[in-house]
Amino acid sequence: MKATSTCSPSSEAQPGGLGSTAARGAITMLTGQGMRILLQFAGVVVLARLLSPHDYGLIAIVVVIIGVGEIFRDFGLSSAAVRAPELTRDQSTNLFWINTGIGVFLGGLLLVAAAPLASLYGQDEIRPIAQAMAAIFALNGLATQFRAQLMRGLRFRWLATVDVLAAALALGVAIGGALLGWAFWALVAQQITQALVILVGAALGARWRPGWPRRDVSVRSFVKFGSNLVLSQIVNYATNNVDTALVGFVYGASPLGLYNRAYQLVVTPLSQIQSPVTSVAIPILSKIQEDQRRFSAYLVRGQLALGYPISLGLVTIAIAAEPVVELMLGQKWLAAVPLLQLFALAGIARNLAFVGYWVYVVRGLSGSLFRYSLVTGVIRVVCVVIGAQWGVIGVAGGLALAPWLAWPISLLWLSRVTTVPTRALYTGALRIIGAAGVSAGTTLSVMAALPSMPALLSILLTAVLVIGTVGLLCLLPIIRRDAKDLIEVMILVKNRKGA
């Protein structure tokens, strides 16, 4: 029997064309991620008061190892499946078993490596933590192609629902465990619960079930694309986490706990916004990549839609870092304030370069992405190592400087290997940076002249001042045009009309 494609359009994809689908999908995923971020913040507020920096430091050490393994476990095959113009049922099955096999293998590898890892860091608790969290590899391996099927079908509502439910249930388990005195085991239970719920939810929602693997069905093109992509992801992950490994190895679990919490307050929400937008952008851009005019327009609009809200949010966090830490983590975490400020500044530059990643994936340029990742990785490592001469703050400073050095390179590098609206992306990013800079300067000046106030009020006032300043900047025609584009996106979502 001839294999049929699993790439049939879902009902979510049909009304109003791709423009409407993209906008609704982005809003659906962002709404879901917004709920996840709220859950995460609620968890941070509660768990930071029930657990210690040492508990978080122990988990952070193992999570770094898990993160490296997760890249190998996926092997770029989820992106390869999503971007493929055609994907047969048998190809999906073979990809499923590849991801599952890699997951099981990596889980076994972590079981064996648990004792040496504990000895390396001089923390006996790491051994049982690593052994327990080895199960995450197998769970995520099983879930990979189910999630890919949901993304190919543009079933963003189901994906968002599963992600929110998983985060909520996992947080409930963590809080319950912390109240029962489980210490770091509460965080371990949270990680495993989330992976399990995502697997079950994705498997129930996917309109596909894997069969037995078939040797006569080739997935070589998927593996070739994935192998290049995984190399760039490994470089990015390793260089992104060299700071965490350095802090943990040199300064110990407690300073790492402070560093990790400040980092996660910025980077986790940032990635939880970028991830669902990417889940929408890649399948949509894949469908229109032959139409360069539409492709370019979507990229520019995507940069503006990500750039303005995220940059202004990060400016708010940087200015209100002390009340944010006091409110979210409590008084015992105030040493994390300068770390949080530096990570917020780094996040602005990282976000501006993010649309380039979509292009590399959609156009199948994983080899070029790998070479670009090597260059930016070297920049990051050099900055972190130099910064380490000034302690933990110096490490954070190096990490904050690196993306600002790498961002100008990103679009130039991409323009050498494919056609992108380079000038529009550069000028759009500069407008975003300018608006963020002016709003930061104005807000800092006003806040410095005001008396001290409760943490929540200080955060809210900072946000109002940042938004108000940008509102005034809309008097400038060039900023007003950007605001108009963003409003048009919201109208498109509301009316569900095609672009």
N, C-alpha and C positions, 0 to 999 in steps of 0.2 A: 504494500500500500504506500502511496506517495505521501510523505510527511507534509503536513499543512503548517502554515505560519501561525505562531501564537500572537502575532502583532495586530490582531483585530482591534479596531477602535472601540473604546467604551462609550457608553452614553454620555459620560462626562466630557468627552472630547468633541461632541458634535455640534451643539448649539452655538451659533455665532462665529464659527471659524477659529483659526489658531490664535488670533489676537485675543479674542474673548477667553479662549481656553487657557492661554498663558496667564492672563491677568487673574482669572478666577482661581486657577491652580496656585499661583503665587500667593494670593490672599488666603486661600484655604490652608496652604502649608505654613504660611507665616502666622496665621491665627493659631494653628496648632502649636507651632513652636513658641508663640507668645505665651500660651498656656503652660508649655513645658518650662519656659524661663521663669514664670511666676511660681511654678511648683519648685523649681530649683532654688529660687531665692527664699521661698518659704522653708525649704529644707536647710539651706545655709543658715538662716536665722535660728532655727531650732537646733540643728545638729551641732553648730559651732558652740552652742551653750551647753550641750550634753557631752561633747567629745573634746579631746585635747588636740593641740597642734601635733603632738607626737603620733596620735592615731592617724591623722590625715597624712603625716609624713610617711608612715609605714605603707599606707595604701598607695600613695603617690609613686613610691619606688616600684611597686609591682605593676601599677597602671602603665608606667612608661614601657615596661617589658611587654605587657599585653598589647599596647599600641603598635609597637614594632611588628609583633606577630600578626596583628590584625591586617596589616597591609599585605603581608605574604598570604594570609588566609583568603583575602578577597582576590588577590593577584590581578587586580584591574578587570576582572571578568564581569563584575556588575556593570561598570561603565561600558565595557565592550558589548554586553548584551543590550543595554539601553540604547546605544547609538547605532546599532546595526540596522541597516535598511530592511533586512529580512532576517528572521530568526525562526527556524523550524522547531517543532515540538521535540524532536530527537536531539537537536543541538542544545536546547535548554536542558534536557535531561543530562546530557554529558557534562555540561557546565555545572549543573547541580552536584553531580558526584565528584567532580574535581574540587569544588569549593568545600564539600563535606569532608573529602579525604584529607585535604590540606588542614582543615580545622582539627580533625581528630589527631593527625600527626603532630601538630603544634601543641595541642593539649598534652599529649604524652611527653613531648620535649620539655615543656614547662614543669611537669611532674618530676622529671629527672633532674632538671636544673635548679629546683627549689632550694635544696641544701647548699650547693655552692653559692647561690645568690645570697642566701642568708649569711654565709661566712664572709663574702666579699664586703657586705655593708656592716657586718658586726651586729646584726639584729636578728636574734633567734626567731622572733615572731614572724619574720618574712617567710619562713619555710611553710608553715601551714596556710598562710594567706595565699601564696603562690599555688600551692597544691589545690586549694579550693577553687581559685579563680581560673584554673586550667579548663574547667568545664565551659567557660565562656567561648573558647575557641570553637568547640564542637557545636554549641548552640547557634553561634553566628554563622558558622559554615553552612548549617542546614537552612538558615533563613535567607542567605544571600540572593539566590535566584528567585525565591518567592517575592522578595522586595523588587527585584528587577522586573518581574512580570507586572507588578502593580504600577511601576513607573512607566513601562512601555504602554500600558493601557491608559495612562494619564488618570489613574484612579487616586488622585491626590487626597480626596476626602477620607478614604479608608486609611491611607498611610498616616495622615495626620491623627486620626482617631486612635490608631494602634500606638503611635509614639506617645501621645498624651496619656493613654491608659497605662502603658508600660511605666512611664515616669511616675504616675500617681501611685500605682501599686508598689513600685520599688521604694518610693519615699515612705509610704506607710510602713513597710517592713523595716526600713532603716530606723525610723523614729521609734517604732515599737521595740526594736532590738536595743537601741540606745537607752531607752527608759528602763529596760530590764537589766542594764549593766553589761551588755555585750562588748562594749568598747569598740575596737576596730572591726570586730566581726559584724557589727551593724552595717558598716560600709561595704563589707564583702557581700553580705546578703543582698544589699541594694543592687550591686552590680549584676549578680547572678539572676535576681528576680527580673530585672529589666530585660536582660537578654532572652530569658525564657518567655516572657510575655510577648516580646516582639516576634519571636519565632512562631508562637501559636497564632497570633493575630495575622501575620503575613501569610501563613499557610492557609488559614481559613478564608482570607480575602482573595487570594490569587485564583484566577480561573484556569488553573493548570495543576497537574499532578505529575511528578517525575515517574518515569518508568525505569527499566534497567538500562545501564549504559550500553551503547552500541559502538563496536570498533569500526564499523563501516561508515560511520557518520563523522566527518571531520570537523573539528573546532580549532584547527591550526591557526586560522586568521584571528580568532578571538584571543588565543593564547599569545600570539605574536604581538598584538596590540597591547594586551595586558602586561606582558613581560617588560615592555618599555615603560608603560605607565607605572608599574610597581617599582621600577628602579628610581624614577623621579620621586615617587611618594616616599620611598625609603630614605632617599637623600633629604627630602623636606622634613620628614619626621625625625630623623636622627639629628639633623642640625637644629630643628625646632626644640628638641628636648635635651640638647647638650647642656643647656643651662640647668635643667632640673637634675640631671645626673651629676653635674659638677657640684651643685649646692648640697645634694644629698651625700655625696662621697666625701667632700671636704668639710662641710659644716655640720652634718648630722641630720637626724629626723625632725627635730623641733624647728630649726630654721627653715628646713624644707617645707614643713607644714605651713609656716607663715607665707613663704614664697608661693607655694602651690595654691593656697586659698586666694591670695591676691590675684594670681594669674588666672585662676578659674573664674573669678568674679567678672573678668573682662573677656577672656578668650572663649569660655564655654557659651555664653549668650551669643557672642559674635558668630561662632561656628554653627550654633543652632538657628541663626537667621540665614547664614550663607548656605547651609546644607539643604534646607527645603527649597530655597530659590534655585539652587543648582539642580535639584530633582525635577523642577519644572523647566528650567532653561535648556538643559541638554536635550531632552526629547523634542522640545519645540524648535530649537535652533537646528537640530538634525534634520527636521522636515523642511526647513526653508534655506538650507545652506547653499543651494544652487542659485537662489535669488539674492545676489549680493546687496542690492539696495535695501531689501527688507531685513536681511541678516545684519547689516551695519546699523540700521535704525533700531533694531532690537537690542544690539549691544550697547549703544549710546544710552538708550532709555534704561536699560538694566543697570548701567553704572550710576546714573542719576538716582534711580529708585533705591539702590543699595547705599550710595555714597552719602547723600544728605542726611537721612535719618540716623544712620549708624555713626557718622562722624559727629553729629550734634549730640547724640547720646553719649559718646565717648568723651566729648568735651565736658559735658555735665558731670560725668563720673570723675574726671581728672580734677575739676575745680572743687567738687564736693567730696573729695576722697575721704577726708576725716569723718564727716558725719555718715558717709556710706559705710565705712568700716565699723563705726560705732553702732549703727543701726543693724547692719547685717550680721556682724560677727561678735560684737561686744567689746568691752574695754580691754580685755586681755590680748586682743589682736591688733591694737593700734600701731604696733611696729610695722604693720603691713601697709600703712598709708602711702609712703613714698614709692613703694613697689607698685601699688595700684595705679598711681599717677603715671608712672613710666610705662606700664603695660597698656594703659588707655591711649597714650600717645602712639605707641607702636601699632595698636589696632587700627588707627586711622589709615596709616600707610599700607598695611597689609590688605585692608579692605579695598583700597583703590586699585590694586593690582589684580583683584580676584577675577574680574571678567575675562582676563586673558586665559585663565584656566579653562573656562568654558570653550574657548576657541580651540585650544590644543586638543581637548577631548573630542569635540564635534568633528573637527577636521582630521582626526586620526593622527595627530602630530606628536605621538607619545615620545618618539626619539628626540625631537627638538625640545620637548618639555623636560626630558631627562637632562639634556645638556644645559639648559637654562637653570635647572634646579641645582646642578653642580656649582654654577657660578654664584648664585645667590646663597647657597649653603656655605661656601667658603667665606663669603662676606659675613654671614651670621656667626660662624664659629670664631673668626678672627676678632670680631667685635666683642663677643662674650668672653673669650680668653683674655683679651686686653682689659676688659672691664673687671674681671675677677681679681685684678691686683688691688681693687678697692672694696673687696668683700662682696656680700650679697647684694647691696645696693649697686655696686659696680657691675655685677652680672646683669641685673635688671636694666641698667643704663645701656650696656652693650646690646642687649636684646632689643631695646627700644630704638637705638640708632640704626641698626642693621636694615630694617625694612624701608627707612627713609633713604638710605643709600641705594637699595636695590630697586625701589619703585620706578625711578626714571629709566632704568635699564629694561624693565619688563615689557613695555609696549614696543620699544625700539627693537628688541630681540624678536618679538612676535611678528612685527611688520616685515622682517627679513625672510620669513618662511611662509607667510600667507598674506592675503589681502584683508586688512582691517582698517577701520576709519581712525587712523592713528591721531591725526590732528584733532578730531572731534573728541576723542577719548582723553588726550592730554589736556585740552582746554577745559573740558568738563571737570576733570579732576582738579585742575587749578582753581576753578570757581568754587568747588566744594571746599578745598583747603582754605581759600580766602574767606569764605563765609564762616567756616569753623574758627579761623584765627581771629576775625573781627569780633565774633560773638564771645570768644574766650576772653579777649582783652577787655571788652565792655563789662562782661559779667564779673570778672575779677576786680575791676575798679569799683563797681557798685558794692559787691560783697565785702570788700575790705573796709568800706566806710560805714558798714552797718554793725551794730552790737552783736554779740554772740546770741545764738538762739537754739532751740531744740533741734536735734539731728534731722528729723523728718521735715520740719519747716524749712531748714536750711537747704535741704535737697530740692524740695518743691520750688522754693524761691529761685534757686540756681537754674532749674529747668525752665521756669517761666522767663527769666532774664535771657537765657540762651535763645529760646524760641522767639521771644519778643524782638531781640536784635536781628534775627534772620528775617522776621516780618518786616522790619524797617528796611533791610537790605533789598527787599522786593520792590522798593521804589526804583531801584536800578533796572533798566530794561533787560539786561542780560540775565540777572537773577530772576526777574519776573518771568522770563521765558522758561527757565528751568521749573519754576513753581507751576507754570501752566502745564508743562509736560506731565508733572506728577499728578496734577488735578485731573488731567485727561485719562490717566491710568485708572484713577479711582472712579471716574465716570463710566469708563469702559467696563469695569467690574460691575458697577451698579446696573447698567442698562443691558449688559451682556450682548453688546454689538460687536461685530467683527471689525478687525483692524483693516 
